[in-house]
Amino acid sequence: MQLAALRGSLNAGSGASLSERIRQLLTQAIDSGEYPPGSQLPTERELAARYDVSLAPVRIALGELVKAGMIERTQGRGTFVRQMPVTVELSFRPNITSTMARRIESPIYKMPWIASASSRRR
């Protein structure tokens, strides 16, 4: 099925190169959990045989995934799926300067009788 999808997309005029399509298929397999973080990917030769292509587009596709930080290659060990970093959005904690600036701009400080009462206290 993957081979048919690979060849079909190239014949359909999608404009994607073999290496780009292999990269997309591997990315989908990683995202779907077929290859969970820490798992080893098939060798270059196995991927080339699976997709019925030469080694060159497989190497290019794997190189792009390394650049994207999705996989890591270790000579003599293989290619492994990297643990994707967890991103946490930090909330805004206002400091005293921004808090006071907001209070000064508040309508309560702009009422004339409050301003006149505060000036009488001096």
Secondary structure, DSSP 4 states (H G I P E B T S, - for coil): -HHHHHHHHHHTT----HHHHHHHHHHHHHHHTSS-TTPBPPPHHHHHHHHT--HHHHHHHHHHHHHTTSEEEETTTEEEEPPPPP--PPPP---HHHHHHHHHTSGGGG-HHHHHHHHHT-
